[in-house]
Amino acid sequence: MINFQDEIKRFKPSLDVDDIEDTITGIDLTDMNDLMLQMVQETAKRSARAAAVSVPAEPDAVPMMDGFTEL
């Protein structure tokens, strides 16, 4: 039968576990959620920049059905 008191007395924590824990917590891990948030933020920035740029309309330009302008 296992004597838990004796086992606890002989227990020594593994030094490797502490080293691995420090290594893992020190690494910047990027997951899919982080990537999606970054893509959404970049898209919002591009949209804001595109909205801020004003393009003067040509007086003779006629809008076409496909979204392009005929000169």
N, C-alpha and C positions, 0 to 999 in steps of 0.2 A: 504494500500500500504506500502511496505517496505521502510523505510528511511535508506539508506545505510550509511549516515554520522553518525546517531545514533548507528547503528550496529557496525561500525568501532570503535567508542568511547568506546563501552562496550566490545569489543573483548579482551579476555585474552588467550594467548597461553596455550595449555595444557602441563603441566609438564611431563605427561606420555609419550608424543610423543618424547620429548628430551631424556628421559631415555631409551626408546625402541631403538631410533636411535643409541645411544652410545653402547647399548648392541649388536645390529645387526652388526654394523661396526667393533666391537671388536672381532667378532667370525671369525675364519678361516674356510670359507666354501670351500669345495672341490667339484668341479663338474666333469662331465664325461671327459671334455677336460683335466683337470689336471691329472686325473687318467690315461688317455691314454698316455699323455706325459711322465708320470712317468714310465709306462710300457715300452715305446719305449726306454727311457734312460737306464733302467735296462737291457733290451735285448741287447742294443748296448754295454754296459759294459761287459756283459757275453760273447758276441761274441769276443770282443777285448781280454779278458782274455783267451778264448779258442784258439784264433789264436796265442797268445804269448807262449802257452805251446807247446813245441815240443816233439813228441813221437817218439823215435827211431824205425825205421822199422826193423823187423826181416828179416834176409837174406833169410830164407826158406819160408817166407810167400807168399802165392799165393792169389791174389785178387779174390774174387768170384763175381758172377753177382749181388747178393743182397746187396753188400756193406760190407759184413763181410769178414774176412780173415781166410783162412784155413791154419792150421799149418801142 
